[in-house]
Amino acid sequence: MKKKIRYANVIEEIRDEQLEILSDTKNHIAGMTKSGLIVMFENNI
């Protein structure tokens, strides 16, 4: 499994990639791109 780590503005990333949100919790947001790639963002607030 490959992991790519980068800093991103989650709202812009969701909009730009047109992610389908799979999970939205206090600590993480997980989504799937149109190509089937699952991505997860950590809430650092």
Backbone torsions as a table, in degrees:
resi	resn	phi	psi	omega
1	MET	NA	136.0	176.7
2	LYS	-99.0	142.7	175.0
3	LYS	-122.2	133.1	172.6
4	LYS	-115.6	129.2	179.4
5	ILE	-117.4	129.5	176.3
6	ARG	-153.9	158.0	175.9
7	TYR	-87.9	139.0	-177.1
8	ALA	-149.8	153.8	169.4
9	ASN	-82.8	110.2	-171.0
10	VAL	-58.4	-44.4	-178.0
11	ILE	-61.9	-45.9	178.7
12	GLU	-65.0	-40.2	-179.3
13	GLU	-63.3	-43.1	179.2
14	ILE	-62.1	-45.1	-179.7
15	ARG	-66.9	-48.3	-176.4
16	ASP	-64.2	-40.9	-178.2
17	GLU	-87.5	-6.4	-178.1
18	GLN	52.7	52.3	-177.0
19	LEU	-71.6	141.4	168.4
20	GLU	-89.8	118.8	-177.1
21	ILE	-74.0	124.0	179.9
22	LEU	-98.0	-34.2	-178.0
23	SER	-152.7	138.1	178.7
24	ASP	-138.2	101.2	-179.8
25	THR	-117.8	179.3	179.2
26	LYS	-60.6	-34.4	-174.4
27	ASN	-101.6	-23.7	-174.6
28	HIS	-144.6	153.9	169.0
29	ILE	-125.3	127.3	177.7
30	ALA	-118.2	140.6	179.5
31	GLY	-147.0	170.5	179.9
32	MET	-127.2	133.4	177.8
33	THR	-79.0	170.0	179.1
34	LYS	-62.6	-24.8	179.8
35	SER	-85.9	-2.1	177.4
36	GLY	96.4	1.9	177.9
37	LEU	-75.1	128.2	178.4
38	ILE	-94.5	129.3	-179.2
39	VAL	-122.9	150.9	179.7
40	MET	-134.4	135.8	177.7
41	PHE	-114.5	138.6	176.8
42	GLU	-97.3	136.7	178.0
43	ASN	-85.3	111.0	-177.8
44	ASN	-100.4	16.3	-177.2
45	ILE	-79.9	NA	NA
